[in-house]
Amino acid sequence: MIANVQATPDTHIQPAVSFSSAAAVNEKQLAELALVRRVQQGDANAFYDLVRPYERAVFLAALGLVRNDADAEDVAQEAVLKAFKGLAHFRGDAKFSTWLIQIAINEAKMKLRKDRRHLYESIDEGQPAEDGDYIPRDFADWREIPSEALDRKELRDALTKALNSLSEKYRTVLILRDVQQLSITETAQALGISEANVKTRLSRARLQLRDALAPGIDGAWSTGVERSGPKSL
């Protein structure tokens, strides 16, 4: 997924993570914090293990905003790069995964704003090369995301179309909460909004998604077979 990470001076500063409350953190989070500490102490290779479990989550968060696989992969790459460079300042106030997804969301929003400007300006899209301290390899194919609920292509296409019909704020909260299964608290942290706002947006997003899918609820696109029985009057 990622390769050629070389430790920079920033990665050698003393770790900012406090482990005083480690007893209240579950085993997975403890292991994650240990990886964070290793990276902060200069072990760049530990970053691979830290990021790998969240590759698809980062991709999906980006895809929910940019709605394009290629752009989502670019955003995800940039988000991981920024996470590596900024990990020295990660304090552990939120889970690493939440912090990483928040970076991806911010990157996706920046790309959308940049793309909108490009509609009116003739700007070279080529970006300058990075400093050389981190060169990402091709990410795993995050687009191949197995889901029993999306086995049939017609259903998958219908759901994608329905998701894309939602506005940005509703689509994003739905993907974070219902697809990636972040908690309400984690979703609020990733989006920078209150938990009450998350619940409100999620409720409205689910209703809008239901309405967008309504034409196919009778099975027209799920099975392709007309149901038997009396027709609605």
N, C-alpha and C positions, 0 to 999 in steps of 0.2 A: 504493500500500500504506500508506504513512505520510506524514504531512504536517504542516506548521505547527510544525516543531521550531525553537525559539528558543534560542539559546545562553544558558546560565545561568552564574553566577559559577564554578560547579564545573567547567565545561568549559574554563575559561581557565587552570587550573593547569598547571604544567609537565608534559609527558608523562612517564608512569612507565615506558614501554616502553624497554628497553635494546636498542640495535641493534648491540652489540658482536659478537654471533654471527651477524650477518646473512648472512655468507658461507656459512654452513651451512644456510641456509633456502632453500627453493626459490622460484622466481619468483612463484608465486601467493601464498605467505606474505609475501614482501617487499611485494607490492602491497597486501596486506591490512594489514600493519603500517603502511604509509604512510597508508592511510585512517584507521587508528586514531589515528595521530599528528595528522592533520588535524583530526579531531573533538576530540581533546584540546586542540588549540590554538584551538578555537572555531569551526571550520567544521562547523556542525551538518548542513548539506546532504550532507556526505560520509558521514553515517551511513546515508543511504538506500542508497548503493552498497555499504556494508559489510554491511548486513543482508540485502539482497535475495536473494543466492544461497542463503540458509539458511532462507527462509520455510517451505518445506515440511518441512524437517528439524525445525524448531521445532514446527510443527503436529503432526507424527507423534509426536514425543517426548511432547507433551502428551496426544495422543489415546491413546497406549499406556497411560496411567494413568487418565484421566478417562472414556475410552470413550464420549464423546459429542461430536459435531462442534461444536455450539454452545459447549459448555464448553471444548473444546480451543482454539477460536479466541479465547475470552476469556483463557485462560491464556497463549496465544501473544502476544496484544497486551500483556498485563501483563509478560511476560518481556522483550519488546523494549523496553518503557518503562523497566524497571529496568536493562536493559543500557545504554541511553542515559545514564541518570542515574549509573550506576556506572562508566562507561567511563574516567573520569579516573583510576580506581584500578586499571585493568587493566594488569598487568605483562608480559603476554606469556609467562608460564611455560607456558601451554598455548595451543593454537590458539584463535583467537577463536570459531570455530564450536563447539568443545568447551565453552568457557566459556559461550556463549549457550545451548546445549542444557542444560547443567547448571542454569542459571537457570530454564529452562522446566520441568525435572523438579522442582526445588524448589517452583516455583509450583504445579504440578499436585498435589504432595503436600500443600501447604498448603490447596488448594481441597478436596481429599478430606477432610482433617481438619475443615475448616470445615463441609462439607456433612454430615458425620456428626454434628456438634454440632447442626446445624439440625434433625435428626430428632427431637431431644428438647427443643429450645428454640424459642420463638417469637421469631425475630430478623428484623428488617427487613433484606432482602438488599441494599437499595440502598447503594451505596458513595459516600462524599463525592467531589466533583469533584477533579480533579488541580490542581496549582498553576498550570497554564496554560502551562508551559514546553514541553510536548510533547503534541500532540493527534493520536492515530493516526487515519488514514483507514481505510476498510474494507480488510482484507487481500485479497490475491488469493485466488481460490477454491482453497485448498490441497486440498480434497477431491477435485478432479479430478486424480488422480495416475495417469498412464498406465503400464500395465505389461502386457507381453505375457502374463505368467503369469496375469493376472487378467481376461482379455478376457471370459470367460463369466460371466454374473451368478451362476449357481449355484455356480461355483467360488469366486467372490469372497465370496459369502455364507457358504459353508462355511468358508473360511479366516478370515473375520472372527469367526465363531462359535467356531472353534477357538482363535484368539488370545485371545478374551475369556474362554475357559475356563481360561486359565493364570492363576496368581497374579501379583500386581503385579510382584514382583521378576523373575520369569521372562519375563513379557510385555515388560517394559521392555528387558531386556538383548537379547532377540530382535529387537525393533524397531530398536534402535540398531545392532546388529552385522549382522544379516541383511537388514534392509529399508533402513536408511540407509547401511549399509556403512562404519560407523566402524571403525577399527582396534581391536584388543584394548586397546592403550594408551589410545586416545581414549575408548573405552567405559568403561574403568576410571576415567579422570579425570572423565568426566561423571557417573558414579554414585558416585564417592568410595569405591571399593572396590579391592582388589588385582587385578592381572591374573589371578592364579591363581583368584580368586573369580569373575571374569568367565567364564573358561573352564569352570569347574564349572557355573555357572548356565546358560551357553549350551548346554552338553551336555545338561543335564536339560531345558531348555526345548525343545530340538529333539526330544527323545524324547517329551515330553508332547504336543507339537504333532503329531508323527507318529501317536501313539495316538489323539488327538482326531480326526484326519482319516482314520483307518483304515477306518471304515465306507464311505467313498466312494472308496477307492483303486481298487476294481475298475471304476471308471468310471461308477457309478450317477449321480453328480451332475456329472460332467465332460462327458459326451456325451449322456446320456439314452438311449443305445442299449445294449441288452444284448449282451455279447460272446458270440461263438460259441465252440464248443469244449466239451470235456468239463467237467462240473461237478465241484467238489471233493467228494471222498469224505469 
